[in-house]
């Protein structure tokens, strides 16, 4: 399989970075949020972060 180089490689790298940042933000929030930890379910902020992660994941999958 050919390597992703040039503009295509840069685009895939940016998509991967966006996906990782969205996932990381969600995980960091749920670890730090008392409501998420004590109730065992997502608070409003965590729900929005989860949706952002899922949207980034869908975009990354579509592009490949």
SVG drawing of the C-alpha trace seen along z (x, -y; Angstrom):
<svg xmlns="http://www.w3.org/2000/svg" viewBox="-26 -21 31 23">
<polyline fill="none" stroke="black" stroke-width="0.4" points="0.0,0.0 1.5,-3.4 2.3,-5.8 0.3,-8.9 2.5,-11.7 2.2,-15.3 -1.2,-17.0 -3.1,-13.7 -0.7,-12.7 -1.0,-16.1 -4.8,-15.9 -4.9,-12.5 -2.4,-13.6 -4.7,-16.6 -7.7,-14.4 -5.9,-12.0 -4.8,-14.8 -8.3,-16.3 -9.8,-12.9 -7.2,-12.3 -7.7,-15.8 -11.5,-15.3 -11.2,-11.9 -8.6,-13.2 -10.8,-16.1 -13.7,-13.8 -11.6,-11.4 -9.9,-14.2 -13.3,-15.7 -14.9,-12.5 -11.9,-11.9 -12.0,-15.4 -15.8,-15.9 -17.3,-15.0 -20.8,-14.6 -19.6,-12.2 -17.6,-10.2 -20.2,-10.0 -23.3,-9.5 -21.7,-7.1 -23.2,-8.9 -22.2,-11.9 -23.0,-15.4 -24.0,-17.9 -20.4,-18.9 -19.3,-15.3 -22.2,-14.6 -21.2,-17.5 -17.5,-16.3 -18.6,-12.8 -20.7,-14.1 -17.7,-16.1 -15.5,-13.0 -18.1,-11.0 -18.4,-13.7 -14.6,-13.8 -14.5,-10.0 -17.2,-9.9 -15.3,-12.6 -12.0,-10.7 -13.7,-7.5 -15.4,-9.2 -12.1,-10.7 -10.5,-7.3"/>
</svg>
